[in-house]
Amino acid sequence: MTAAALLRPRAAQDLAARLARSAAAVGHGDHVRTEDVPGWLAARSRAHRFAVRRVPLDRLDGWSFTPDEGDLVHRSGRFFAVRGLAATVDEGPFGSWQQPIIHQPEVGILGILAKEFDGVLHFLLQAKMEPGNPGLLQLSPTVQATRSNYQRVHEGAGVKYLEHFTDAARGRVLADSLQSEHGSWFFRKSNRNMLVETDAEVPEDPDFRWLTLGQIGELLRHDHLVNMDARTVLACFPMAVPEPGASTPTPSCCRGSPPSGPATTSTCGSSPSPVSPTGRGTPRA
């Protein structure tokens, strides 16, 4: 073997092959056994104090209704607003309806940090509390934060490991895709779905664990354990196509003929479309 072969950088390896190697690592990783993850989540829940109770909207601290439109807004003017929306469609069982909708015109970050241990990619997930979760804690991306949150508009604690997704010098971006939130309840809301790899030492935090892709796959079989945002980032991983053992049925709309026109991709880091104050399917001013 030549010296040149010995010094070939690891980055030259095919990313899809590295992800496949991580997906094959099941049962345990470098830091924890898969079977121990639910117990670790339960331990993290006991380590913190959580209290969740329902309160009337007009008793929310820092939130109020605007006098003209009646929107529910935060005193900072940030985070989001709950507005009324009137929708009109030409298909489906209902031609028109009205509903509340969340208006949050800022791009959030859903990011998973990756690092190799003993030649196998591991991914840093957190035990994140969200008040609407069954059991409160679920496995979440390394960073799951709106812009208002990571800019600390709430004046609370900073977002851990955020620097890996905002500082280009901190690592290599392996995937970066702008994806929309639930269109039924969010108005033109987008999140930046990111996978970033680092070679640096990452300080361990008790609320975070490194898991292989295979371990995450095992945990996906458990109810209410891997949250929705972690799943959306995982779906953006550049896996090999076709994936062995995966079932990929062709949508009925595409059967019989190949798709026409060039494929489109999103431009990451761009902002959502500006909100029109009036019009079909838009919040009323």
Secondary structure, 3 states (H helix, E strand, C coil): CCHHHHCCCHHHCCHHHHHHHHHCCCCECCCCEHHHHHHHHHHHHHHCCCCCCCCCHHHCCCEEECCCCCCEEECCCCCCEEEEEEEECCCCCCCEEEEEEEECCCCEEEEEEEEEECCEEEEEEEEEECCCCCCCEEEECCEEECHHHHCCCCCCCCCCCCHHHHCHHHCEEEEEEEEECCCCCECCCEEEEEEEECCCCCCCCCCEEEEEHHHHHHHCCCCCCECHHHHHHHCCCCCCCCCCCCCCCCCHHHCCCCCCCCCCCCCCCCCCCCCCCCCCCCECC
